[in-house]
Amino acid sequence: MQYFIDEMHISPETMNNVVIIGASGHGSVVLDCIEQENKYNLIGFIDSFKKKGYKHNGYEVLGTEDDLPQLIEKFNLYGGIVAIGDNWTRGKVVEKISKMVPSFNFITAIHPNTIIGKNVTIGTGTVIIPGAIVNANAVIGKHSIINTKSTLGHDGYMSEFSSLAPGVCTGGNFALGAYSAISLGTNIIENITIGAHTVVGAGSLVIRDFKNNVMVHGNPAQVIRTRNKGEKYLAGTSKPARNRLRESTFF
Ligand SMILES: CC(C)(COP(=O)(O)OP(=O)(O)OC[C@H]1O[C@@H](n2cnc3c(N)ncnc32)[C@H](O)[C@@H]1OP(=O)(O)O)[C@@H](O)C(=O)NCCC(=O)NCCS
């Protein structure tokens, strides 16, 4: 395996201390990647919406992003990764941390059960989740997500803060713009370009290019409407599905 990670060299003798920013479902998955990769010593989570001391997958929430300067001092933190599924929100949090702590090292999280081809470049802050395949000569921009069992074909290009949801399949020579999201189970034929801030809806078949700032879906995928930067496209988990199933009103 020969791939390049756009981050500082880390000596295997010293496991640097890191945090995950975002104690959510996606945070749990990123935690799995970091634990299995065994390259860093995970200290805990940072979260602005969960109380300090709250336990998430056995690790404590240590504070909010605003506490990072003190936490870096206290725990001799090397850096961490922003585990927020929404591309725009992840971008905002990365921006905030970079301004507050310019020396913060954003790390990658690449689960060992992924296949990374020859001559692949992976930007800092990117997460590659179990079952994902990245083929030869692909370039993945900073702070991107390649989710469960999705594939980035050969010579693929993902701009920063972009994402492939679980089960996405992209043909060779695919290019994706910044902050754009390809949703669950979408298939994309070869030689396709999709612009920035565009969302391709779940289960789509993409057979032509799409420009910036559009919502597209269907088979074949078509433009449904224009889309503003930062518009939400993920449902969130304010009430877990298993709780809804327990409620008598569900049936
Ligand atoms: C694209 C997406 C964001 C659209 O959500 P939305 O804007 O809230 O869409 P709405 O629910 O308002 O639906 C509007 C219409 O489009 C249709 N529609 C929505 N998403 C569709 C899709 N992916 N494919 C086909 N039709 C779709 C709806 O059925 C509805 O049709 P109607 O007006 O005839 O009833 C959503 O389908 C999606 O893909 N979400 C991301 C899922 C994902 O990948 N999650 C990642 C988990 S890790």
The ligand as an SDF file (V2000), in Angstrom:
LIG
                    3D

 48 50  0  0  0  0  0  0  0  0999 V2000
  -31.9070   14.8580   -0.9880 C   0  0  0  0  0  0  0  0  0  0  0  0
  -32.6010   14.9440    0.3400 C   0  0  0  0  0  0  0  0  0  0  0  0
  -31.7780   15.8090    1.2920 C   0  0  0  0  0  0  0  0  0  0  0  0
  -33.9660   15.5530    0.0810 C   0  0  0  0  0  0  0  0  0  0  0  0
  -34.5620   15.8550    1.2510 O   0  0  0  0  0  0  0  0  0  0  0  0
  -35.7040   16.9850    1.2910 P   0  0  0  0  0  0  0  0  0  0  0  0
  -35.2600   18.2150    0.5600 O   0  0  0  0  0  0  0  0  0  0  0  0
  -36.0670   17.0980    2.7160 O   0  0  0  0  0  0  0  0  0  0  0  0
  -36.8110   16.3850    0.4340 O   0  0  0  0  0  0  0  0  0  0  0  0
  -38.3370   16.3200    0.8430 P   0  0  0  0  0  0  0  0  0  0  0  0
  -38.4930   15.2720    1.8870 O   0  0  0  0  0  0  0  0  0  0  0  0
  -38.8240   17.7030    1.1470 O   0  0  0  0  0  0  0  0  0  0  0  0
  -38.9890   15.7820   -0.4760 O   0  0  0  0  0  0  0  0  0  0  0  0
  -39.3460   16.6000   -1.5410 C   0  0  0  0  0  0  0  0  0  0  0  0
  -39.8270   15.7070   -2.6600 C   0  0  0  0  0  0  0  0  0  0  0  0
  -38.6910   15.0560   -3.2460 O   0  0  0  0  0  0  0  0  0  0  0  0
  -38.7960   13.6440   -3.1250 C   0  0  0  0  0  0  0  0  0  0  0  0
  -37.4720   13.1710   -2.7500 N   0  0  0  0  0  0  0  0  0  0  0  0
  -36.7250   13.5650   -1.6960 C   0  0  0  0  0  0  0  0  0  0  0  0
  -35.5500   12.9310   -1.7190 N   0  0  0  0  0  0  0  0  0  0  0  0
  -35.5520   12.1210   -2.7980 C   0  0  0  0  0  0  0  0  0  0  0  0
  -34.5990   11.2220   -3.3340 C   0  0  0  0  0  0  0  0  0  0  0  0
  -33.4080   11.0320   -2.7560 N   0  0  0  0  0  0  0  0  0  0  0  0
  -34.9030   10.5570   -4.4670 N   0  0  0  0  0  0  0  0  0  0  0  0
  -36.1140   10.7290   -5.0620 C   0  0  0  0  0  0  0  0  0  0  0  0
  -37.0680   11.5830   -4.5900 N   0  0  0  0  0  0  0  0  0  0  0  0
  -36.7680   12.2670   -3.4740 C   0  0  0  0  0  0  0  0  0  0  0  0
  -39.8230   13.4090   -2.0290 C   0  0  0  0  0  0  0  0  0  0  0  0
  -40.4380   12.1590   -2.1850 O   0  0  0  0  0  0  0  0  0  0  0  0
  -40.7410   14.5640   -2.2230 C   0  0  0  0  0  0  0  0  0  0  0  0
  -41.5760   14.2720   -3.3180 O   0  0  0  0  0  0  0  0  0  0  0  0
  -43.1150   14.7800   -3.3490 P   0  0  0  0  0  0  0  0  0  0  0  0
  -43.0290   16.2910   -3.3240 O   0  0  0  0  0  0  0  0  0  0  0  0
  -43.6340   14.2190   -4.6110 O   0  0  0  0  0  0  0  0  0  0  0  0
  -43.7460   14.2410   -2.1220 O   0  0  0  0  0  0  0  0  0  0  0  0
  -32.7680   13.5370    0.9730 C   0  0  0  0  0  0  0  0  0  0  0  0
  -33.5090   12.7160    0.1180 O   0  0  0  0  0  0  0  0  0  0  0  0
  -31.4160   12.8590    1.1490 C   0  0  0  0  0  0  0  0  0  0  0  0
  -30.8750   12.2250    0.2720 O   0  0  0  0  0  0  0  0  0  0  0  0
  -30.8250   13.0100    2.3640 N   0  0  0  0  0  0  0  0  0  0  0  0
  -29.4720   12.5480    2.6580 C   0  0  0  0  0  0  0  0  0  0  0  0
  -29.4740   11.1080    3.1520 C   0  0  0  0  0  0  0  0  0  0  0  0
  -28.0730   10.6420    3.4420 C   0  0  0  0  0  0  0  0  0  0  0  0
  -27.2850   10.3470    2.5750 O   0  0  0  0  0  0  0  0  0  0  0  0
  -27.7480   10.5320    4.7180 N   0  0  0  0  0  0  0  0  0  0  0  0
  -26.4050   10.1650    5.1210 C   0  0  0  0  0  0  0  0  0  0  0  0
  -26.4580    9.2760    6.3110 C   0  0  0  0  0  0  0  0  0  0  0  0
  -24.8220    8.9030    6.8550 S   0  0  0  0  0  0  0  0  0  0  0  0
  1  2  1  0
  2  3  1  0
  2  4  1  0
  2 36  1  0
  4  5  1  0
  5  6  1  0
  6  7  2  0
  6  8  1  0
  6  9  1  0
  9 10  1  0
 10 11  2  0
 10 12  1  0
 10 13  1  0
 13 14  1  0
 14 15  1  0
 15 16  1  0
 15 30  1  0
 16 17  1  0
 17 18  1  0
 17 28  1  0
 18 19  1  0
 18 27  1  0
 19 20  2  0
 20 21  1  0
 21 22  1  0
 21 27  2  0
 22 23  1  0
 22 24  2  0
 24 25  1  0
 25 26  2  0
 26 27  1  0
 28 29  1  0
 28 30  1  0
 30 31  1  0
 31 32  1  0
 32 33  2  0
 32 34  1  0
 32 35  1  0
 36 37  1  0
 36 38  1  0
 38 39  2  0
 38 40  1  0
 40 41  1  0
 41 42  1  0
 42 43  1  0
 43 44  2  0
 43 45  1  0
 45 46  1  0
 46 47  1  0
 47 48  1  0
M  END
$$$$
